[in-house]
């Protein structure tokens, strides 16, 4: 545990209520009084109250203040302790950033990233970064001489905080956040100051994805002792009770009328909803629990998606099951007509060979482009940690290697990558104890993974005409025969702007 930090602690009465407020790091400028929620700013040995912090929402995270762990830095294990957290919101959802103090006194952060965790340290820049407007999503730029892909550029706001923090933008005030992702799995986050504020940039940090179990945490919340505070409300369409299991949920569907309900603005006030007809019956039930790749998962969401290649009138479909694990975050189990796959959001961004993007290299593996297509969400069920709706559209690219899969999805404000591998239908059936449905789950697992398109009427007519011509030729001469085949479309996953950045 990180209990021997070289810096002395500083404690003083809260200017709001008189309760003790403690600063464990000399780099912490702000602290939130745990008794009256006053926002306290420190200037030397003087504390001043600058407002009151909004109440935290329960994100069901196993992390909590004063939990301690170890991170491998500079070829040595460095103890750290969580001393603060801030909760941010964008149009794609809410995420939490935990402030950590290392044993040597440096500050770090453990941040959520698309349902996973990233451990970041402050980054010193060799030259100032341009304004946020300069970073267009999808372009490549250089930071300290290294190329990065611009993955995210949007306005965000602070909604709440706890403990002590080195920076604290005003609650509810929008500011720009730009995320850059590298081919080695690293991510750079540039937090700009609110308009008219000096300096123009609040902070710049660089991090990598980590697993909570690898951080050797002590002092995490005891799940068995945690009081469940499930939220319940009446469906705005049919009035049936709707139960929300995860407080990070931004979209949920009513099990009675299948309406999609938007929770991104909370449960207070009027809830927006969209009706869905012709509900799809999932092969794996929502709420089902199973073990895949050594991890215990629960199915919390489902979406059906359709794809179409530009200039092609054929469409193809596939299903995505959103899986949740308390320590691993979220992953996707994807079902297409050619097979099953297990994919998760990638922290970094692969390097594409050229403008035509025929290959992409990620963490030393080169993937070959198989398909480029437009994708659309046509049906959703369950809970999602980012706002989901019917009709959401993305532009997708699917790459594959001998054993791996790589997918890129792009919207005007974000580029996301997912990485994974194929799994057999037998593995899926065994994992969720669905051996009695093995035939329904069965896919052509040995073929290259792609979502096979439906054959159009035009294609059938063309094949029949060609067949007649071949027969006529064979009847008129000894002839020779030939043929050709074409496989169109394909997707193994990705997801629609799956929120929770940083």
N, C-alpha and C positions, 0 to 999 in steps of 0.2 A: 504493500500500500504506500501511496505517496504521502507520508506523514512527516518527512524530514526536510521540507522545502527550506532553502537557506534564508528566505526573506522572513522578516518579522511580520506578524499579523498586526493589523491596525483596527481598533474597535472604538466606536464613539456613539453617543446617543442619537437616535433618529430625530431629526428636526421636527418630524410630524407628531410622533407619539412618545418619544423618549426611550423606546426600547433599544437594546444594543444592536448596532449594525456593524458587521465585521467585514474587513477587506483582507483577503489572504494573499493577494498579489499587488505589488506596487504598480503594475500595469493596468489594473482595473480602475476605471474612472467612475463607473456607475455601479449602484447596488439598489436592490429592491428590498425594502423593509419587509421581513416575513410576517409582521404583525398588522401593520396598517396599509401595506402595499404602496407606501410612498416611494417615488422615484428619487433617489438621493445621488447627488453629484459630489465628488470629492475634489477639493482643490487644496493640496497640501494636507494639513491636519484639520481643515474646516469642511464640514458637511453642510450642504444646502438642499432643501427640498424643492424640486422643480416640477412636481405634478404627482399624479397617482396612476399606477399601472392597472390596466384592465385585468380581469380574472383570467387565469390560465384555463385552457380547455384540456380535458383529460384525453391524452392521445394514446392511452393504453400502452405506452412505452415501458419496457422493463427498466429503463434508466431512471435515475433520480439523483438529486444533488448529494454530493459527498461519496457517491460510488467511485471506486478506484480501480485502476487496471494497469496494464503494461503494454507499451507499443514498441515495436522494433524500429529504432531510429539510429542511423549512422552505425550500423552493425552492433548495436547494443540495446538491451531492453531498458526502456525508460519508463519509470512509474509516472502516473498522472492521476489527478483527481478532478471530478466534475464539480465546478463551483458556480455555474450559472447556465441559464438557457434562455433563448429567445425564439418566439414563434412568429413566422412570417407567412404572408398570404399573397398569391398571385391569381391570375384568372384560371390557372390550372390546378389550384389546390393549396394546401397548407403544409408547411414543413417546419421542423424544429432544428435549431442549431445549439449544441451544448458547448459551453465555454470550459476549457480544461486548462489546468496549470500543471506543467511538467515539474519533475523533481528538481531540475536545474534552474527553475524560475521562469522558463519561457512559457508563453501562452500558445494554446492550440485550440482546435475546435473539432468536435465530433458531430458531423452533420448528416442529415438524411438526404438521400439521393435516389429518387424514384423507388422508394420502398426499401432501399439498402442504406448502408452507412459509409461515410467517407471521412477519413481522419486528415485534417488540414493543418498546415503551418503557415504563418505569414510569409509572403514572398517579397523579396527586395527586387525592385525593377531597375534595369539598367538605364531606362529612359521613361519619361512619362507616357501614360497611355492616352490615346485620343478620347474624345467624347463618346458616349454610348452610341450616338447616331452613326458613328463611323463603322460599327461592327454589324454587318449585314449577315443574317443567319445563312449558313451554308458556305460562306467564303473561308479562305485560309489566311491566317495572319501569323505573325511571328512575335513571340514574347521571349526576351532574353536570348535571341538567336535561334529559337526552336519553333518549328511550325505547329500551329494549333488550328482546329476547326471551330468556327463560331457555332455553338449549339443552341444558345438561348439568349434572348435579348428582350426583356419585358419590364414593365413597371410593377413593383412589389411594395408591400407596406408591412411594418411591424404591427402585430396585433396584441402581443403580450410578452412579458419577460419575468424572470425570477433569478434571484441570486445576484452575483456580481459579473459585470461585463466590461470589456475594454471600449466598446462602442455601443451607442443606443440611439438610433434615429427616432424622431418624434412618432408617437403612436398614430397610426392611421394616415400618415403622410407618405405619398408615393415617391419612390426613388427608383433609379434604374439598376438592374443587375444583369451583367453579361457573363455568360459561362463559355469557356474555351476548353476543348477536349483534345487530348493528344493520343498518338498512336500507341504509346506505352501504357495506357490505362490511367493516365493522370488527368486531373481536371483543375482548371484555374478559374476562380471566381473573382470578379471585379465588382465591388459594391460602390456605387456612386453616391454622393451626398444628395439630399433633396435640393431642388432648384434654388439658386441664390445663396447656398450655404458654402462656406469655406472650411476646409479644402474641398475641391471638386470630387475627390475620391476618398471614400471612407476607409476602405481596406482592400487589399489584394492578397489572396491566399491560394495555395496549391495543395492538392491532396490526392489520396488513392483510396480505392475501395477496401474495406476491412470487414471481417466477420466478428460479431460480438464475442463468440466463443474463443477466438484467437487473441482477444485482448485480456483474457484472464481476469474478468471483472470480479470484484467483491463488493457486496453491499447493494446488489440489484434488488428491485422490488420482488417480494415473495408472491408469485402468481396465485398460490393457493389462499393467501391471506388477503389478497386484493379484493375489495368490495366491488362487485360488478354494478355499474351504473348505466344499464342499458336505457337508451332513450326510446320513447314510444310516442306516436302521434297518430292522428286520424288521416287516412289518405285523402288528399284534397279532391280526388275524383269520385271515389265510391264510399268513403267514410270508414272503410275497414281499418282496424289497427295495424300499424306498421312498426316493427321493432328494428332498431338500429343496433347492431352488435359492436361495430368499431366506430370510435368517435372521430377517426380520420375520414370517415365516409363522406363523400361529396355528391354521390349519386346512388339512389337505391330504387328498386322496383317494388310495387305493391304486388303481393302474391295473390291477391283476390282479383284485381282487374288488369294486372300487368302494366300499369302506368309507370312511366319513368319519372321520378321525383327528384328535383334539384335541391340539394341541401347545402350548396356552397355558401349561402348567406345565413345558415343556421336555421333553427326550427321556429324562431319567432317571426311573426308576420305571415304574409300569404306565401305559400309554397307553390312554385311553378311545377307543372307536370305536363307530360305528353302521353297520350294514349297509344297503346300498341295493340294491333289486331293480330290474329293468327299466332298465338304463342307457340314457341318452339319447345318441345320437350327434350330436355338435356339427357344425354346418355349417362353422365355422372351427376347425381343429385347435388343441388346446392347444400352446403353444410357437411358433405361427405368428408371423411378424414382418411388419409392414406399416406404411406411412406414411399417416397421416390428419391433415389440417389442419396439414401441414408438420412433423409430429413422428413420429419412428420409435418404434413401439410393439411390444410383445410380449404375446401372449395368455397370461396366467398362471392365469386362473381362469374358471369358467363356473358359472352357476346358472340353473335354471328356476324361475319363480315363477307362482303362480296368484292371481287377484284375484276378489273378489265384493262387489258393492254390498250394503249393509245392506238386508235385506228382499227381496232378489232371489235366485232360485234358480239363476240363470245364472252360470257361471264363465268366466273368460278367462285365457289364459296368455301369457307372454312370456319371452324369454331375455336374459340379461345376460352379456357377456364382460368380464372384468376385464383391463384393459390396463395395462402398466407401462413407464415410461420412467425412466431413471436420474436425470434432472434434473427431469422434470415430475411424477414420482410416479405416481399412479394415476388412471385415468379409466374410464368404462364405455361400451361399445358395446352398444346395446340393440336387440333385434330383436323387433318385434311384427308381427302380421299386416297392419297398415296401413303399416308403414314402419320404417326404421332411424333411430337418433338417436345422437348423441355427447354424453354428459353428464359432468359432474365435480362433486365436492362444492363447495358454496358456502361461503365463509368467513363472510359475514354472514347476516342473516336478513331476508327480505322483510317489509314491513309489510302486514298484511291489513286490509281496509277496515272490517270489522265482525265480529260474532260468527258470522255466517253464512259469512264468508270467501269471498264471491263474487268478489273480486279481490285480487291481491297485487302490490305494487310493489317492485321491486328494481333498484337502480342506475339509477333514472330511467325504467324501463320498467314498464308496467302489464300484468299477465297476468290472464286471465279463468279462473275455475274451470270445469273441464270435468267432472271426476269425483272422487268421494270413495268409498273402498272399503277393505276389509280385504285384506291381502296375506299370502301364506304361501310360504316357500321349500320346494319339493318335491324338488329334485335339485341336487347340487353336484358339481363336479369341479375338480381343480387345486389351486392354493394361494391363500390369502386372508390379508390382513394383519389381519383381525379374526376372532374365533371365529364360524364359520358352522355351522349344523346344519339338518337337515330339520325342518320344523315351526315354524321361527322366524316370528313374526307381527308385523306392523306395521299401523298405520292410515295410509293414504296419501291425499294430495290432489294432483291433477294440474292445473296451470294452463298456459295457452298464450297467446302473443301472435302477431302476424303472422309473425314469423320465429324466435321463441324458445320454449323449453320450461322449465318450472319445476316441481319436485316436492318435496313435503314428506312425510317419514316420521316417525312418532312411536311411541316405546316409553315405558314408565313412567319411564325414567331419561334419555331423550335425545330431542331433536328435531333431525333433519338435513334440510338442503335440498340439492338438486342443480339445476344449471342447464346448459342445453345447447341444441342445435339439431338439426333434421332433416338427414339426409344421404341421398343416393340409393343404391339398391342397386348401381348401376353403380360408384359410388365405392368401396363396400366390396369388390366383386369385384376391382377394379383394385388396390386397396391391398394385398390379401393374395394377389394373383396367382391368383385363383379364377375367371378368366373362363370356364373350362369348367363352372363351377357357377352361371353367371349366372342360369339359369332357376330354380334352387332358392333363390337369394338374392333373386330379384325380389319386390317388394312393390308395393302400390298407393301409390306414393310421392306422387302428386299430391293424395291425399285428406288431410283433417285427421288428424293423428297420434293414433291411439288403438288400443289392443289390442282388436280386435273379439271379442265373446264368441261362444261356441258357441251355436247356436240350440237351445233345449230342445224336447222332445217336446210339451210343453204349448203352446208358442208355435205349433208347426206345426199342431196340432189346431185352435187358435183361428183361424188363418189359413184353414184349409180350411172351417170352419163359416162364416166371414165370406164366403168366396168363393161357397159354396152360396146364402147369403142374397141376395147381390148378383145372382146369376144368376136366382133366383126373382123378384126385383123387376123385373129387366130383361124377363123373360118376361111379366109381368103388366101392365106399363105402359111408356110411352116412357122414363120414369125419368131419373135423372141419376146420375152416378157420383162417388164421392169416395174418399179414402184417407188414410192417415196412416202415418208411419214413426217408428221409435224406435231410437236408437243407445244401447246400454248399455255402461257400463264403459269402461275404457281406462287404459293406463299406458305411460309411456315410460322409466321407470327409477327412480333412487334405489337404495338398497341397505340392507341390514339392519345398522344401527348400525355403520358402518364405522370403528371404533376409531381410535387414534392422535390423541388430542386435543391441545390447546394450540396 
